[in-house]
Each structure stands twice: as structure tokens, then as C-alpha cells.
Amino acid sequence: MHTRHFLQLIFLSALWGGSFPLLRIASPAFGPWLLAGVRCVLAALVLTLLMRVLREHWPPRRAWRTLGVLSLLTVVAPFVLFNWAALVIPSGYSAVLNATAPLFGVLGAAAAGEERLSSRRLLGCAAGFAGVALLVQLGPVAVTLQVVLAALACTAAAAAYGFGAILMKRATLAHGPLPASAVVHVAAACVLLLPSAASLPAARYTTAAWIAVAVLGLLTSGLMYWVSMRLMREIPASAATSAAFMIPLFGVTWGGLFLGEPVTWGMAPGCVLVLTATALITGFNPFRKAGSP
């Protein structure tokens, strides 16, 4: 992997890790559905504007159905699920559970016949789910039914990201990253239109929430989705999803610094197991020398 690719992964991880504390600010004010809808509208606007400035062309109409499925997996489902979880659990929990995305990505690739599911990867699956259970059980938040459901929601969102990475890689080979990103967010905004409208009466807007949703929509959703698609076009999908390894570090750090969320040593075993699981499944080894098998 080139240095510029690695630096882009760190940059993506830092920004995406910062999105979890922002969800904790915006989700109580907007609600899960409306937050997801406004976020997608803002992302669609900035990407459409970029397309006009850069004179990019929209993908052909026949491609919109496939990109719509990609939108459901990588935008609609994870946005709503993470938004709901943000009402219940600290941002650090969500960030760590998001690190299971590469696990599901490799499982999806194996199911699609694109990669082989070895015993090492099966061990990684077991370790990953054990890590999720430990994180919920040993973390600073008391285990309740809502906490368990929120953890399951985060895991389901990570699964959507992981399975969606396969389609995302294929989309980058068939379309330009910017037009594909724009279609994905336009489709997501359309899907979320009705549930967002239904959530309007219950919303309670604050200045902090508006700032949070603006950053989420324009930066972490719009621009960073485009950057991630450009990066995925140049490197393998498994390498691109390795950004999820670093997101927990930033998510826990930002949550602790800016929201005062509790960070305890009880979270460490679950975090270690989740990260070990993703490394086992993807074959990621930060100590491997370049060129070694």
C-alpha cells in the first residue's frame, strides 16, 4: 500500500470516528429517521454541486437500481441504526462495534464466491462476536435490554457496511466515484423522505444539533463517501475497509474528550477481541514487511 493511501485511511478513520460523538449530539434532537434524511439531503446536494463544477455525468438510468441497493446497504440502513443506537449507548461503543464491518465484508465475499472462508477466518468470526458480547457486558454502561438492542443495531449496521463493500468495489469499477456517490445519496434521500417527514413534529432543534448534522451531511457523508470510493478504486476492498480498525481509537478518544463519556479498562477485552477478529478475518498484519506473504 502506498503511503498516500495509508494516510488517506488514517484521515478517513479520524473523521468517521468523529461522526459517532456527533450522532450523540444530533440524534436526540432530530430523531433517528429525520437525522438520516437531512444528512443524506446535505450529502446529495454537495455531491451534485461537485458534479456540476467538475462537469461529471450521471450514470445511465439502468445503473440506478444497483446503486440503489448499494445506497440501502451503505447509507440508509447503517445511518438509521447508528442514529438509534446513539440514543442509548456511548459513541465509543458504536465505534468499536463498527470495527466488525471487515468481518462481515469477508463473510459476504466468501458467500459470493470471491474469497475462501478458512479456519482462521472462522476463528476470527467467533472472536469477533465474543468481543461484542464482552464489550456490552464489561463496559461502563449497565447492561439493559435497550443496551443489548443498541449493540445489536450497531452490529447490524456494521454488517450492512461490510456486505455493501462488495457492491461498492464493483460500483467503482463500473462508474466514476463521484457520480456513483451522488446517486447513492440521492437514492437514500428519496427512501428516507416519508419517514423523515413523519418525524418532523417530534424534532427539537438546537444550534449544536444543526452544526453536528451539517458536519455529518456535508463532510463525513458526502465528501468522505466520495473519498472512500476513490480510494477503493485504487486498493483492494479488504484494505479499504481496514480503516474500520482505527475508527474505535478515534471514536473513543473524541467521545471522551468532547462529550465526557466514560472510558474504562473494562472495555479493553472486548475492544481487543473485536480488533483481533477483524485482523484474523482480513489477514491484516501491521507488522508484516512489505512484499512478505
N, C-alpha and C positions, 0 to 999 in steps of 0.2 A: 504494500500500500504506500502510495506517495505521501510525503509529508503534508502537502496541502489537503489531501483527502482526510488524513488523520486530524488535522487542525479543524477542518470543517465538521468532523464528527464531534469533537470537543465543543465547538461553538453551538452545534445543534443540541447537544446534551445539556449545556448550561441554560439555553433558552427554554427548552422543553421542560427541564427540571423546574425552572421558574414559573411555568404555567400552573403547576399544582397549587402553590400558595395563592396565585391569582384566582383560581377556581374557588378557594375557600372564602375569598372576599366577594366575588361576583355571584356565586350560585345562591346564597341565601337571599340576595336582593332580587335577582331576576327569576330564579327558579330554574330547574334543570333544562326544561324544554325551550323556554324563551332565551336563555343564555346561549344554548347551542344554535338557535335560529339566528340571533343577532350576530353571533360570532361568524357564522357562515356567510351571512349577507355582507359583512365587512370584508371578509376574505375574498368573496366573489368580486366585490367592487374594486379592490386594489389589484387583483389579478387581471380583471378585464381592462382596467386602465393601463396596466403594464403592457398588455397585448396591443392596445392601440398605439402606445408610444413606440413599442418595438416592431410594430407592423406584423404581428403574428396572425395566423389564420386559424379559425376554429376547426376542430376535427370534423370529418364528414359525419352526417347525421347517423349513419349506420353504426358508428363507433360509440354513440352516446349511451346505448344500453349497457355495454361492457363497462364503460366509465361510470355509469350509474351504480352498478354493483360495487365497483371499487369505492364509490362515494359512501355507500351504506356501510361497508366494512371498515374503512379507514377514517371516516368523518362522523357520520350520523350516529352509529351505534356507540363508538367509544366516547364521543362528546357527551351524549346524554347519560351514559353510565358513569363516567368520571364526575360529571356535574352532580349527579345524585349522591355519589359516594362522598363528595366534598361537603355535603351537609352533615355527615355523620363522623367521618374519621379524619385524622390529621393528614396534611399534604404529604408528609414523609411516608406514611403507609401506602398511599396511592402511587407514589413514585417508585417504591420498592416493588409493589405488585405489578407495575407496568414493565418491570425488567423481565417478566416471564414472556414477553412478546416474542423474542427469538425462539424460545422453547416451542411455542405454537407454530411459528413460521417453519421450523424444521419438520414438525409433525405434519403440517399441511403439505410441505414439499414431498415428504415420504408417501403421503396418501395419493398425491398426484403423480407419483412415479418418477419424480425429478431427483430425489435423493434417497439413499438407503438408510433405514432405521436400524442402527447397530445396537448391540448390547450396552455400549457406553451411553448412547442417547436414551435408551430406555431407563438406565440408571439415573440419568440426568432428569428425566421426567418425574421419577419417584422423588428425587431430592428436591425438585422444584416445588411440588405440591406439599411436601413435608415442610419446606421453608415457609410457604404461605401460612400453613397451619400454626407453625411456631411464632411467626410474626404477630398473628392475631392473638395468640394465647399469652405470649410473654411481653408484649409491648406495653406502653404506659396507659393505654385505654382499656377500661374494663370490658370484658367480653359480654356482649349482649346479642340478642337476635339481630338487631339493626346493624351492629358492627360486623357480624358474620355476613349478613346480606351485602353490606357495602364492600367487604373484601371480595366476595364472590362477583359483585358488579365490576370491580376493578380487574379481576382475573378474566372475566368475560370480555371486557374492553381490550385487554392485552391480547386475548385470543383473536379478536377481530383484527387488531393491528397485524398480528403475526400471519394469519391466513391471508390478509389483504396484501401483505408484502409481495406475495407471489404474483398477484394480479398487477400490483404496482410496478414490478420489474418488467412484466410483459408490456404494460402501457408505455413505459419509457422507450421500449424498442419499436413501438408502433407509431407513437406520436411525439411531438415536441413536449418537453416537460412543462413549459408554461401553458400552452393550450390545454393539455390534459389536466393540469392543476386547476385551471379556471373552470372547466366543465365539471370536475368533481365537486367544487364548492357551489356552483350554480345549481347542480342537481340536489345537493344537500340542502340548500336554502329552500328549494321547492318542496322537498319532502317534509321539511320542518315547518313550513308555513302555517298549516292549520293548527298543529299542537302549540306552536308559539303564540298564535293569535288567541287561542283559548286560555293561555297562561297570563295574558296581559293584565286582567283585572287584579290578580293576586300579587303582581310585582310591586316592589317597594324600592325605588331607585335612590341611590346615594352617589355622591361625587366619586368616592373611592371605587364603587362598583362600576361606574361608567369608564373610569380610567382603566380598570382591570380588564373590562370586556373589550375596550379599544385595543389594548396591547395584545390580548388573546386573538382578536379577529384579524387585525392588520399585520401583526408580526408573527406570532407563533403559529397561526393557522394559515394565513395567506402566503407571506413571503417565505416562511420556513418550510412549508409544504413544497413549494417550488424548488427551493434549495435542495431539499431531501430527494426530490425526483431527479434533479440534475446529477446529484451525487450517485444515486442508484443506477443511473445510466452508465456511469464510468466504473463502478466497482460491483462485485457480486452482492446479491440481496442479503446474504447472511452477514457480510461485512458491514453493509449499511445499517442493518438492524442492531449491530453491536453497539450503536450509540446508546441503546437501552441499558447497557452495563453501567454507564456513567451517570445516567439520569437520577438514580437514587441518591448518589452523593450530593448532587446539586439540589434535588428536591428536599432532602432532609436539612441541608445547610440553609437554604433560603427560608424554609418554614420555621426553623429555629431562630434565625436572625431577625426576620421581619414580622413574624406572627407570634413569636414566643412559644412555639409548640414544644412540648416535652420530648426530649431525646434521651433515652435510657439505654444502658447496656443490655437490657432485656430484649431489645430489638436486634442485637448483633447476631445471635444464632440464626434467626430467620433470614436476615439480610445475606449472611454468608452462604447459606444453603441455596437461596434463590440465585445468587450470582454464580455459585459453583455449578448449579444445574444448567444455567444458560451456557456456561463455558464448556461443559461436558457435551451438550447437545450440538452446539455450533462448531466445536473444535477450536474455539478462540483461546489462544495462549499468548498472553502479553510478554512472556519470557522467551518465546521461540525466536530464534535467529532468522533473519531474512534468508529465504532460499532453502531452509530446512523443511523436511516433510511434516 
